[in-house]
Amino acid sequence: MAALQIYDRGAVFFGGQLLVECVSFTVKSDPKLNPINTMQKGFAGVSPGAEQTDIEVTEALPRAGFDYDALTALQGVEVVEFVCYLGSKKLKCKGFISGLDMAIGVDKGAEVKFNFMGSPLESSAF
């Protein structure tokens, strides 16, 4: 019989604020590698591109208002620091809120979803 393990829920912060109402978040780190193809070798390797981190956050939207005011950060085009804890890693980077969607419907709670684009991720153990 396999041994049972304990799994963490994770935590995400924007601008130093814990997103208590966070339902889910996705972190995508893209090195933007450029494939190099030659006539003799075919695929010969890659050249480095401009690495970027893209993050999508979905939060429940309580009647009291936003947990994190992504709308103000989006409209003000302000630099925001992202920090998250996943497993034994702390990931962080700086960037910008790049989009915002809000939704509410019948038999569905109100939610806000926002996108972030940032610098390459820094990783450390905690």
Buried (B, 14 or more C-beta within 10 A) or exposed (E): EEEEEEEEEEBBBBBEEEBEBBBEBEBEBEEEEEEEEEEEEEEEEEEEEEEBBBBBBBBEBEEEEBBBBBBEBBEEEEEBEBBBBBEEEBBBBEBBBBEBEEEEEEEEEEBBBBBBBBBEBEEEEE
